[in-house]
Amino acid sequence: MKKLPKSITGSLGLVAVELVIFVLFWKLIPHGGFATWTTIEQLTRHSAIVMMTAIGMTFVIISAGIDLSVGSVVAFSGITAAVVLKDHHSWILALVLATGSGAIWGLINGLFITKLKVGPFIVTLGTMLIVRACALGLAHEQSVYSPHSHLDVLMKPVLQFATPFLASGVWLTLVAAMFFSIILAKTRFGRRVIAVGSNESAARLCGIPVERIQVLVYLLCGFLAGVAGILSYSQVTYGDPNAANGLELSAIAAVVIGGASLLGGEGTVWGAVLGALIMQTIADGTTQMGLPHWVQKLVTGCIIVIAVGLDRWRSRRAQAKAA
């Protein structure tokens, strides 16, 4: 009998983990309050922003990089959309400028890393602070309220306005996951990203333009963070310069939980999406149980530590098998 590909078995395992966690909260929360359509619909909306960010982060981590600036980019993009709409421009212009600004910040990250030969951790740590400062400056350190527009409905609950069963922004996230999973698995660009992350020196010897691939990966990550910024704006319908604090850690944890290696060369888009869903299920479940906010933070921190530990264990096991 033919064995299933590793990516499929990994995704099936994550689906099983998600089901176990969901059933656990269903049993722990009185009167079956967790297993309702309202809860499921809220869960998908709450996780969509992390999912969208994690899709871009997947490409970065597979290429053996890291991007700590995505949370700040999400906030900046949301502020950009709010400022454009506040000035009574069209929602299309707001969408283009918000996502475009995310792509520009990603391009800056990629150019700094490749041209200055500085490690991605240091570069994106610096741009995380720079972009957050720019968001605060653009918003004059306060929330930016804007007129209602078509962007507002992306993250509206199903009962208010949405496509059937799930919010429009959730469907957008799922379509993005499907599209970029195909890009990663079936295109030359995706194969080159994996090759660069697996062995950069060998990739150079094979004629792969490593620097160009790295720049494109960070540009893509910034663009998807810009899209996540639109979703973040739509969720609250105003621009918040302090939004998405700590989102970069959630996105990285989602990617690692989804089976990616922090050493590069391994990972899947759907794994990252499921990793984000697992984290959000735990967050929403602990909220419905009435646990204090610090307990939720503690659980999230433990998940990140465990995810990194599992990544190291997988790496050592793979090295041992290779030897």
N, C-alpha and C positions, 0 to 999 in steps of 0.2 A: 504494500500500500504506500502510495506516494506521500511523503511528509509535507506538511504545510510549511510555507515560508516562515522564517523567524519573525518577520514583521507582523504577520497575521496572527501567529500564536501569541506574540506579545500583546497585541491589541485585544485578543480574546481573553487573555489573563487579566488585563486592566478592566474589561467589561465585567468580569466575574468579581473583581475587587469592588467595583462601584456598586454592583448588585448586593453584595454582602453588607457593605456599609449602609446602603439605603434601607435594607431590611432590618438591620440592627437599630437604626433610628426609628423606623416604623414601629418596632416592638417597644422601644424605650419611651417614646413620646405617647402620652395617654390618648385613648380614643382614636388611635390611628391617624392623628393629626398631621403626620408627616407624609403619608401615602395618599395625597390628594392631587388632583390636577393643578390646583392653584400653586401648591408647593413646587411641583415639577416645573411649571411654567416660570415661576420666580427663580428657580434654581438655574434654568437655562439663561435667563436674562442676567442674573448676577455673575455668571461665569463667562459670558460672551466677551467681555472686555479683556479678561486674562487670556482667554482662548485666542483672540485675535492677536494679542501681543506675543503669545507663546508660539504662534505659527512662524512669525518672523524670527523669534529667538531660536527656534529649531535650526534654521539655516545657519545662524551665527555660531551656535554651539557645535554643530556638525563640522563646521569649517575650523574648529579648534579656537574659536574666539569667545568673547563675552561682551555683553552690552548692558551696562548699568544705567544708561541714560533713558531707557524707554519710558519709565514712569514720568520723568520730567517732560519728555516729548509728548506723551499723552495729554498732560496738563497744558502744555503750550499750544497744542493743536486745538484743544477745546476752547481755550481763550481766544485763539485766532478766529475760530468760527463765530464765537459770541460777539467779538468786536466788529467783524464784518457785518453780521446781521443787525447789530445795534446801530450801525451807520446806514441801515435801510438798503443794503445791497442784497442781491438775490442769494437764495440758499445754494444755488449751483456754484457761485463764486466763493461762498463760504466753504463749501465742500472741497473745491479745487485748492484753495489757499491753505486750508487746514491739513489736508493730506500731502500737499506739495511741501509745506514747511517741515512735516515729518520726514519726507524723503530728503530734503536738504540737510537736515541735522544728521541723518544717517550717512549721507554722502560725506559730510565733514568728518564724521567719525572714521569712515573708511580711508579717506585721504590722509588724515593725521596718522593713522596706524601704518599705512603702507609707505608714505613718503618720509615721515619722520622716524620710522622704525622704532616706534614706542609701543610697548605692550598694550593690548586692548583694555586690560583692567584699569591701567592708569589713565589712558585717554578717555574712556567712557566715564570713569569716576569724575574726571574734570568736567566733561561736557554735561554730566548729570547736574552739577552745580551751576554751570553756565546757563543751561537751558531753563532750569528752574528759576534762576534770577531773571532771565528774559521774560518768562511767563509772569512773574510778579511785577516786573516793570511795565509790561504791556497792559496789565490789568490794574496798574496803580495800587497794587497790594490789596485788592478787594475783589469780590465776586462781580462778574459782568453779566447783567441781565439784558436780554434781547427780546425782540418781538417773536411771536410764534411763527414757525416756518415748517416746511416739509421735513426738516431734519428732526423735529421734535417727536415725530411718530415712530422713529426707528425702534425705540426701546419702550414703547407704550405697552402696558399689559394687554393680553389678548382680549379681555372683556371690554377694553376701551377702544383700541384701534390696533389691528395687526392682521397679517395674513393668517390663514387657518392654523390653529393649534399653537403656534409659536410666534413671538414677536418678530417683526421684519428684520431687526438687527441680528437676531439669532440665526435666521435663515441666511443672511448675508455672511455670517461667520462660518456656517457649515459649507456654503458654496466656496468660500475662500479656502477652507481646509481641504475640500475635494480638489480644487484647482491646483493648489500648491503641493499637495501630496503627489499629484501626477507630475508636476514640474520636477520634484525631487527624485521620483522613482523612474521616470520614463524619458527624461530629456538629457541632452549632453551637458547642459548647465548643472543639473542636479548631480550627475555622475562626477562632474569636475569639483563640485563643492565637497562631495564625499572624499574624493581623491586628495584634495588639499588638506582636509582635516585628518585623513589617515596618515599621510606622509608628505609633508610639504616639499622636501628635497626630491623625493621620487616624482612628485607631480611636476616639478620644474624640469627634471630630466626628460619627462614624457612630452614636454612642449606646452604644458598647460600654463596660461598666463595667470599666475598665482595672485599677483597684486590686483589685477582686474577682477578676478573672481571675488576676492576679499572686499573690494570696494562695492561691488554689486550686492553682496550679501548684506553689508551694513546699510546700503541704500534701501534694500527691500525691507529690512527690519524697521528702519525709520518710517518708511511709507506705511507699513501695517500698524505701527504705533500711532501714526497720524489717523488712520481709519479707526483705531481703538479710541482715539481722542474724540472723534465724532460720536461714537457710541456712548462715551462717557458724558459728553455734553447732552446728548439726547436723553440720557437716563435722568438727569436732574434739570434739564432745560435751562441751564445757565453755565457760564464759564467760571471755573474755580481754579485759581492758580496753585492751590495746595492739593489739588486732586491727584489721585494715583500715587500717593506716597507709599513706598515699599512695593509697588507693583512689579518692579524689576525682579525682586526676590521671589515673588509668587510665580512669575513667568519662568524664571530659571528652574524653580522647583518643579513646576508642571512638566517642563521638558525632560528633566532628569527622571522624574517619576514615570514618565512615558517611555523610558528606555534609552534615552540618549546618554552618551558618555561625555563628561566634561573634558576628556582628553581629545575629543573630536573623532570624526569618521563614522559615527553611528548615531542613529536616531530616526524617528518618523514623525510626520505631522500629526497623524491621528493619535499617536501615543501622547503627544503634547496636549492635544485637545482633551483626551480622556483624563490625563493627569490634572488639568485645570478643573475638570468636572468633579473629580474625586476630592480635591481640596475644597471646592465650593460646597460640596455636599456635607463635608465635615463642618465647615463654618456655619452653614444654615442649620444643620442639625443641632449643633451646640447652642445656637441662638434660640431655637424653638424649645430646647430643654431648659432655657432660662439661666444658662451658665454665664458668669461674669465675662466681660470683654477681655480681661487679662488671661482668662483660661483659654479663650479662643486664640489669642496671640501665642500662648504657650504651646497649644496643640500645633499651630502653624509652624512655629519654630522647630518643634520636634520632628514634624514631617520633613522639613528642609534638611535637618541633620541626618535623618534616616535615609532620605533620598540620596544624599551625597555619600553616605556610608555604603549603600547598596551599589552605587556607581563604582566606588573604589573596589568593592568586593568582586563585582563583575569583571573589572579590568584585571585584577590579580588572577582571577580564575581563567580568563582568556589567555593571559600571558603564560600561565602554568601549562595550559593545554598546548600552546604553541611550542613551548620548550620540550 
